[in-house]
């Protein structure tokens, strides 16, 4: 049995849960972080010294970093379903996964913490506006890719890239802020909403 440590309000935890559901994997989940069990406890830090969720535990031990966990699960259980076996198609999927974790994520942190979470210390209007602008600009890059493929992030087929990016699109759409018009992104989100495994992890009240 797989065990996943992390709260469902975390986008990174939801990546792993959605991946498990797409692959039909059974798992147990425990709430950790932000109001639940402390990720700074010695018990948790022994599993992930960064003190961040999610953590996956299976018979081979603990694994952390959400996109790495998703890759591991798809490679072990998916038989090419979500992550291609051939090097070049796989690299195309991983390119967009890495873009989500680095280029895209760095744009929205301040705006999201201010506008969606209301976190103390995130009340600088200039920094909020700059973060929103950068977030919209990054999403415009995804718009261009989706216009090119006409379907999913890495091409015609649904892959792990769409798991991590789909949840990012959900966050962009549900954060109360000014957004640019991106019709291909909106159509993409509508297609993802048709997947039964996406619904539980893209709730209206959880950006």
C-alpha positions in Angstrom: 0.0 0.0 0.0 1.3 3.5 -0.9 1.2 6.1 1.8 1.1 9.8 0.9 1.8 12.5 3.5 0.3 15.9 2.9 -2.8 18.0 3.1 -5.1 18.3 0.1 -5.0 22.1 0.1 -1.4 21.7 -1.3 -1.3 21.8 -5.1 1.8 19.6 -5.0 0.0 17.0 -2.9 -2.9 17.0 -5.4 -0.5 16.3 -8.3 0.4 13.0 -6.7 -3.2 12.2 -5.7 -4.5 12.9 -9.3 -1.6 10.8 -10.7 -2.6 7.9 -8.4 -6.2 8.2 -9.4 -5.4 8.2 -13.2 -3.3 5.0 -12.6 -6.0 3.4 -10.4 -3.6 3.1 -7.5 -4.8 2.5 -4.0 -3.2 4.6 -1.3 -3.5 5.9 2.3 -3.1 9.6 3.0 -2.2 11.5 6.2 -2.7 15.2 6.8 0.6 17.0 7.3 1.5 20.7 7.3 -0.4 24.0 7.7 -2.8 23.2 10.6 -2.1 19.5 10.7 0.9 17.5 11.9 4.0 19.6 11.8 6.4 19.0 8.9 9.2 20.4 11.1 9.0 17.5 13.5 11.9 15.1 13.7 9.7 12.3 12.5 8.8 14.2 9.3 12.3 15.6 8.7 13.7 12.1 8.8 11.6 11.5 5.7 12.1 14.8 3.9 14.8 17.2 5.4 13.2 20.1 3.5 10.1 19.9 5.7 7.7 20.0 2.7 4.8 17.9 1.5 4.2 15.6 -0.3 6.1 12.6 0.8 5.4 9.1 -0.7 6.2 6.0 1.3 6.3 2.6 -0.2 8.2 -0.7 0.4 11.3 1.0 -0.9 11.2 3.9 1.6 10.4 7.6 1.4 10.4 9.8 -1.7 9.9 13.5 -2.0 9.5 16.3 -4.6 6.1 16.2 -6.2 7.0 15.9 -9.9 9.6 13.2 -9.1 6.9 11.2 -7.2 4.6 11.6 -10.2 7.3 10.4 -12.6 8.1 7.4 -10.3 4.5 6.3 -10.1 4.0 6.6 -13.8 7.2 4.8 -14.7 6.5 2.0 -12.2 2.8 1.5 -12.7 1.8 3.3 -15.9 3.5 1.2 -18.6 3.9 4.3 -20.8 0.3 5.5 -20.1 1.2 8.9 -18.6 4.9 9.1 -19.3 6.4 7.9 -22.6 9.1 5.2 -22.5 11.0 6.6 -25.6 13.5 9.2 -24.6 12.5 12.1 -26.8 8.7 12.0 -26.2 9.4 11.5 -22.5 11.7 14.6 -22.5 8.9 16.6 -24.1 6.6 15.7 -21.2 9.3 16.3 -18.6 10.1 19.7 -20.2 6.7 21.0 -19.4 6.7 19.4 -15.9 10.0 21.2 -15.2 8.7 24.4 -16.6 5.7 24.2 -14.3 7.9 23.6 -11.2 10.3 26.4 -12.0 9.4 29.1 -14.5 5.6 29.1 -13.8 5.7 28.5 -10.0 8.1 31.4 -9.3 5.7 33.9 -10.9 2.6 33.3 -8.8 3.9 32.8 -5.3 3.5 36.4 -3.9 0.2 37.1 -5.6 -1.3 33.7 -4.6 -0.2 34.1 -1.0 -1.7 37.6 -0.9 -4.9 37.2 -2.8 -6.0 33.6 -2.1 -4.4 32.8 1.2 -4.2 36.3 2.8 -0.9 35.5 4.3 0.7 38.1 6.6 3.5 40.0 5.0 2.1 39.7 1.5 0.3 43.1 1.4 2.7 45.1 -0.9 0.4 46.3 -3.8 3.4 46.8 -6.1 4.7 43.2 -5.6 1.2 41.8 -6.0 0.8 43.6 -9.3 4.2 42.5 -10.5 3.4 38.9 -9.5 0.1 38.9 -11.3 1.7 40.4 -14.4 4.4 37.7 -14.4 1.9 35.0 -13.8 -0.3 36.1 -16.8 2.8 36.3 -19.0 3.8 32.8 -18.1 0.3 31.5 -18.7 0.5 33.1 -22.2 3.4 30.8 -22.9 1.2 27.9 -22.2 -1.5 29.4 -24.4 0.9 29.4 -27.3 1.8 25.8 -26.7 -1.8 24.7 -26.5 -2.7 26.6 -29.7 0.1 24.7 -31.4 -0.9 21.2 -30.1 -4.7 21.8 -30.2 -5.0 19.3 -27.3 -2.6 18.8 -24.4 0.6 20.3 -23.2 3.1 17.9 -24.7 1.1 17.0 -27.8 -2.1 15.0 -28.6 -2.1 12.7 -25.7 -2.9 13.4 -22.0 0.3 13.0 -19.9 1.9 13.8 -16.6 2.5 17.3 -18.0 -1.2 17.9 -18.0 -1.5 16.7 -14.4 0.9 19.3 -13.1 -0.2 22.0 -15.5 -3.9 21.3 -15.1 -3.7 22.0 -11.4 -1.7 25.2 -12.1 -4.4 26.3 -14.5 -7.0 25.6 -11.9 -5.1 27.8 -9.4 -4.7 30.6 -12.0 -8.5 30.6 -12.8 -9.6 30.4 -9.1 -7.3 33.1 -7.6 -9.2 36.4 -7.3 -7.2 38.7 -9.6 -7.2 40.2 -13.1 -6.5 37.7 -15.8 -5.7 38.1 -19.5 -7.9 36.3 -22.0 -6.4 32.9 -22.9 -9.0 31.0 -24.9 -6.8 27.9 -25.5 -6.0 27.6 -21.8 -9.7 27.9 -20.9 -10.6 25.3 -23.5 -7.8 23.0 -22.2 -9.2 23.4 -18.6 -12.7 22.5 -19.8 -11.3 19.3 -21.5 -9.4 18.3 -18.3 -12.6 18.8 -16.3 -14.1 16.0 -18.3 -11.6 13.5 -16.7 -13.2 11.9 -13.7 -9.9 11.8 -11.8 -9.4 15.5 -12.1 -12.7 16.6 -10.4 -11.8 15.7 -6.8 -8.6 17.7 -6.9 -9.9 20.8 -8.7 -12.6 22.0 -6.4 -14.1 25.5 -6.6 -13.1 26.4 -3.0 -9.5 25.1 -3.2 -7.3 27.1 -5.7 
